[in-house]
Amino acid sequence: MIGERPGVTALELAAASQVTGATLYTLLRRLTQEATVEKRQLPGGQTGYAIAASAASAAEDAATQPADTTQPGVDAPPEPASQARQDGAADG
């Protein structure tokens, strides 16, 4: 919700997420300390929250990077059977 509505208040977040006030404020404090979310002063003296610029740019960078679809061992050529038997004999 913070990403969709920059400047959203804690009250709005609590209503939308159905998270209790204490839990929500603890989470918001941690996210602001980690620089994932930033506080914004809103007109009327309220405090709003938005995705921090550094977190937003990191998310954009991740979205533009090609996904690594390789899986360990999947792209590797199969090991010759004779080599596998020799390795097994050495272990035993």
N, C-alpha and C positions, 0 to 999 in steps of 0.2 A: 504494500500500500504506500510506503514511503517513496518508492520509486515512481509510482503512478501519480502521486499527489505531493510534490515537494512543498514543504511548509505545513504538512499535516500536524495537528496538535496531538498531544498525548491523550487527551480526552477522546478525540476522534479515533485514534489507534485502539484505545481500550474498547470503545463501542464496536468497532469493526472486527476486532480479533477476539473479543470476549475474554481477554486476559485481565487479571486483577491488577489494580493500581500498583501495588508493591512490586509485583513481578515485572510489570511493564517498565516501571522506572528503573529497576535494576538492569534490565536488558538495554534500555536506552542509554543508561550511564556507561555500561560496558561498550556498547557500539560507538559512543562518542569518544571514549578513551582509546579505542582501537582505530579511530579515524575512519570508520566505515560510514557513520552517520554524523551529520553536523547539526548543531542547533542554529536556528535562525530567529531573530527577533521579528515578530510580526506587528503590523499596525494594531494599535490597541493594547500593546504591552504583553501580548501572549507570546509563548515560545512555540516555534514549529520545528519540525525535523525534516531533513532532506538527506539524500545519499551524498556523501562527501565527494568532492571533485576527484580526489585521488582514487577512491573506490569506483567511481563511475568510469574513469578512464581505464582502469585496470579491467573492468568488465567489458568495455568496448574492445580493448586489445585482445582479450580472450575470445571474443566473438568473431574477430576478424582473422585469427590464427587458424590455419587448417588443423582439423582434429587429427590426433595421432590414433589411427585405427589399428596399428599393428599390435599384436599380442606376442608376448615372449614365447619363443619356440615355434610359433606358427609359421613364420616366414623363413625359418632356418631350414636348410636342406636336410633330408633324413640322414641319419647316421648309418653307415654301412653295417650290415648285420655282423660281419666279422669283427669290426671295431667294437661293437656293443658287447660281443661275447668276451673279447679280450679285457675290456674294462670291468666286466662282471667278475671275471676270473681273478683279476688283480685285487678286487675288493674282498673276496671271500677267503 
